[in-house]
Amino acid sequence: MADIFTRNAWFDRLFATDGLYWMGQNTNHLPAHPAVIEALNTSIAAAEFNAYAPPLGFESLRQAIVADIGVAGVEAMVTDGGVNALSTLCRARCRPGTTFVTTDPSWKWPCQFAEQMGAQVIQIPIWNAECQYRLTPEALAANVDDNTALIYLVDPNNPLGISYSRDELAAFIKIAKRHDALLVHDCTYRDFAPEHVAALGLDSQHVVMSVSFSKWLGLAGLRIGALIAAPELLAELAPWNAGVLGASVPAQRAAEAGLAVKEQWMHALREQDNRNKALIADAVNAIPGLFIPVYPSGGNFLVIDVSAADVCPEALVACYLEQGIQIRHGGYHTATFGDRFIKVSTTVPQAWAEKFAQLLPQMVAQARDRRTSPQPF
Ligand SMILES: Cc1ncc(COP(=O)(O)O)c(C=O)c1O
């Protein structure tokens, strides 16, 4: 990966690109709910940002987050994005001599946090039709031992979009218990998976949960998420959060407003998301050599396997960017499987999905002629 200054300049340029179609980061670009805009405006007009929020977040928001996941007897800590819930966990539990076990592909940043704390990162390959692109209890058991500090399960998985059943989660918890490890259930995309199960509802001694307001509510730039755990566990973990002065006040107001209208909002959002997925899937299925390993994805994105199409994912990303569409190549997620796929976000205006789909044959043809197009992210 390119150095931080190059990456920064790259994203700065993307931000400055007029009319860019953001389809690479699973963000949500549908118009925000009016109640969310109103909450933000009210908070800003009252200059609430002059003060620090309570360290764990506003009590009303903490309660609304717990009510939303539907698990009794747990507490929420509001964080600067779900990413800081995950960094808190790595800071609290990862040490030299411990292991951090996750899948490959997984979300890369917690792996980096664990490594920075001296833990060994173990990634279990799941990009494989034989295991149906999912982690199995057998594979997990073979990689977890008494040195395992954290089992990091992204569910639905980013980028694959697979989601786990109650039985699978129960089997994972059993393994965590056997070795006194903590199962970190990253539920950033849970709102897009119809039958999602909160592992925290099955066990609150060996499970913690992270959630985000970036994707379902479209608040990525406001930076707000949460860590949810049993009270004693949360009390132990909270001091490891670098955000000891509380999360953004306007972001918390927006998040609470979003939770109040969530049912109605998610209904409309899922409808658009499903339509966009179908549009993209039709275009993919019409091109020999391309396929979608997991359909429908349980996240607000789709991965498209291009490995049989003689196309380099980075070249495809470069071609789309020239058309004003940002998508992601697999190398962002995984060194092992990164040359196989691209990923496309689907919580976007329908016109964006249509343009992506309509350009696909032409982009694939163009990308075939380009072997190297390194992307600095
Ligand atoms: C799997 C996963 N976890 C956590 C996050 C963090 O989300 P945020 O910090 O924006 O809440 C992301 C964002 O892309 C993600 O994909």
The ligand as an ORCA input file, in Angstrom:
! r2SCAN-3c Opt
* xyz 0 1
  C     -16.309     -4.319      8.533
  C     -16.227     -2.909      8.952
  N     -16.149     -2.619     10.254
  C     -16.098     -1.359     10.694
  C     -16.113     -0.307      9.792
  C     -16.007      1.065     10.386
  O     -17.055      1.857     10.177
  P     -17.112      3.311     10.795
  O     -15.836      3.571     11.539
  O     -17.273      4.223      9.639
  O     -18.286      3.282     11.713
  C     -16.166     -0.557      8.421
  C     -16.141      0.542      7.448
  O     -15.976      0.379      6.278
  C     -16.230     -1.893      7.994
  O     -16.303     -2.216      6.705
*
